[in-house]
Amino acid sequence: MSVEEKAVLEGVSEEEILGHWPSAVNGTLAHEEWGELSYWMGEQRGRIAVRFRFEGQEAEEGTRVFFVDVARDGWVLRHISSFQPTERGLKLVKNQSFRILDAMEQKYRSAIDLLMQERKLWEAL
């Protein structure tokens, strides 16, 4: 099953997200464990919102958006929200669980690090 098919099964398609987040940058990174890692990212004043997708990813994790603050010496994961479909469209709901925040930070640390390396290349252009 493709990543996009999973999103549709979860009730949140890539097209819906693009419609609600038109300024997001879409790209791919080569992740050593997960292979091709797709991302949607928006940034404003050193604050990044990013969503990752990859083949074999748990469907629920594909709805998560990581909110990251960028600092000179690295980054800090501030919170995680999830896209949820409603009758009026998509809604971003903040996850209040520290357990989930810690687990997702640990699992996605390498993906966020890769994104930060890619971001530095954009700044150099």
Rosetta blueprint (number, residue, H / E / L):
1 M L
2 S L
3 V H
4 E H
5 E H
6 K H
7 A H
8 V H
9 L H
10 E L
11 G L
12 V L
13 S L
14 E H
15 E H
16 E H
17 I H
18 L H
19 G H
20 H H
21 W L
22 P L
23 S L
24 A L
25 V E
26 N E
27 G E
28 T E
29 L E
30 A E
31 H E
32 E L
33 E L
34 W L
35 G E
36 E E
37 L E
38 S E
39 Y E
40 W E
41 M E
42 G E
43 E E
44 Q E
45 R L
46 G L
47 R E
48 I E
49 A E
50 V E
51 R E
52 F E
53 R E
54 F E
55 E L
56 G L
57 Q L
58 E L
59 A H
60 E H
61 E H
62 G H
63 T H
64 R E
65 V E
66 F E
67 F E
68 V E
69 D E
70 V E
71 A E
72 R L
73 D L
74 G E
75 W E
76 V E
77 L E
78 R E
79 H E
80 I E
81 S E
82 S E
83 F E
84 Q E
85 P E
86 T E
87 E L
88 R L
89 G E
90 L E
91 K E
92 L E
93 V E
94 K E
95 N L
96 Q L
97 S L
98 F H
99 R H
100 I H
101 L H
102 D H
103 A H
104 M H
105 E H
106 Q H
107 K H
108 Y H
109 R H
110 S H
111 A H
112 I H
113 D H
114 L H
115 L H
116 M H
117 Q H
118 E H
119 R H
120 K H
121 L H
122 W H
123 E H
124 A H
125 L L
